[in-house]
Amino acid sequence: MMHGMDTSFLVVVEMREHAEHLPARNVLARCLAAGDQFVIAPQVLTEFIHVVTDSRRFTQPLDMTAACQLAQQWWA
């Protein structure tokens, strides 16, 4: 099965302080175990970087380097 990834899901999967982090990681793990594939639009990754580096949204936001590295990993 193929899944389109949106910004919200990526943020929840990557930000440990998010309340839904563990359930989202479990969903991701189940999909990967089933051999599912994921697709991401470039715009999702730019929005992801914007959100995860915002100190108004998170008490421990990612720095720009870490956010860009994660975006690159998801793209690859």
C-alpha positions, 0 to 999 in steps of 0.5 A, a space after each residue: 500500500 502507498 501512503 501520502 505523508 502530511 506535515 502533521 504526521 511527520 511532526 508527530 513522528 519526529 517530535 518526542 514531546 508531542 502527545 501522540 508521538 508513540 502511537 504515531 511511531 507504532 503506526 509507522 512501524 506497522 506500515 513499514 513492517 507490512 512493506 508499505 511505501 510512503 510518498 511526500 511532496 516537497 512542500 510538506 518537508 519545507 513546512 515540517 522544517 518550519 514547524 519543528 524549529 518553532 520555539 512557540 510550538 515546542 519546548 525543545 524545538 529542533 535546530 535548523 541543521 537537525 530539521 534539515 537532516 531529518 527532512 533529507 532522510 524522509 526525502 531519501 
